[in-house]
Amino acid sequence: MAVVDWLLDADPGLRWQVLRDLMDAPPGEVAAERSRVVAEGWGARLLALRDRDGQWAGGACFPAGFDFDFSAGQPWTATLPTLTLLRELGADPSAAPIRETMALVRDNCRWEHAGQRFFDGEVEPCINGRTVALGAYFGVDVDGIVTRLLGEQLADGGWNCEAENGSLRSSFHSTLCVLEGLLEHEWATGGTAASATARWRGEEYLLRRRLFRRLSTGEVVEPAWLRFSFPCWWHYDVLRALDYFRAARRPDPRLAEAIGLVRSARRPDRSWLLENTHRGAVHFAMEDGDGRPSRWNTLRALRVLDWYERGAR
């Protein structure tokens, strides 16, 4: 079976993106497939697991009653990670179940940090960046969080959740979370000169390091970043970063080494493996496990390479 046929033999949340990104299908065909996300498959399953008050697992970032024992990994079943999955599946923001959910989350969901309202954000840039992405995508005002993030950008151009504890060096993880949020907000609202400048500086933070190397020594910062995950949650890896630059339409010669890593990971059947599943409870599995061919990583790798090899159009 050709790799595209294998990708199409999948959930609507993946299939509509294959039609759009790899097959240049007519917009009407793409929209029809995307409309199925909230009605069947993974999207419908996630919505069916929602609490009556609009939350998942009774919490914002963590399930209600979670004792912050991370020995088994971070649980990914609360409201923030679940909405992130719905966004990645491409759930239609105008669909009735989504509109209802957003209203309920706005009214009922509070952050574990200090009880802040969900769409007001909390204190960690990695959480706030993802919340901006959700608000912008699902049509909720998150301008206040954007203003906060612009004021928290560090001198080196990125962000770090440890800045409140005195860190002056940016984090790849936090920076990419914020960049994804700012890009989604720019698409939704047009952005501002200040947010565009902040996003450019954040991109430069990653580009100067060729997406995975230390600026000081050129060494690989973290070998795990060269293995590809899905879902990524808040975790950084090279494929996630490249997919951001594709979405941002930011071609740059400093991406070449990272592109080479993605090419080298392609298997003879043109698929990519799932390599680094992040530990923790999930609602249900969306892949067959590490070491097995991954539809999500294959889709993302193919669209990144297609973008790059066509001149980063």
Sequence and secondary structure as in RCSB ss.txt:
>XXXX:A:sequence
MAVVDWLLDADPGLRWQVLRDLMDAPPGEVAAERSRVVAEGWGARLLALRDRDGQWAGGACFPAGFDFDFSAGQP
WTATLPTLTLLRELGADPSAAPIRETMALVRDNCRWEHAGQRFFDGEVEPCINGRTVALGAYFGVDVDGIVTRLL
GEQLADGGWNCEAENGSLRSSFHSTLCVLEGLLEHEWATGGTAASATARWRGEEYLLRRRLFRRLSTGEVVEPAW
LRFSFPCWWHYDVLRALDYFRAARRPDPRLAEAIGLVRSARRPDRSWLLENTHRGAVHFAMEDGDGRPSRWNTLR
ALRVLDWYERGAR
>XXXX:A:secstr
  HHHHHHSS HHHHHHHHHHTS   HHHHHHHHTTTTTSHHHHHHHHT  TTS BTTBSSS TT     TT   
  SHHHHHHHHHHHT  TTSHHHHHHHHHHHHH B TTT  BGGG  S HHHHHHHHHHHHHHT   HHHHHHHH
HT  TTS B TTGGGT  S BHHHHHHHHHHHHHHHHHH   HHHHHHHHHHHHHHHHTTTTB TTT  BS GGG
GS  SS TT   HHHHHHHHHHHT   GGGHHHHHHHHHT  TTS EE      S  SS SSS TTSEEHHHHHH
HHHHHHHHHTT  
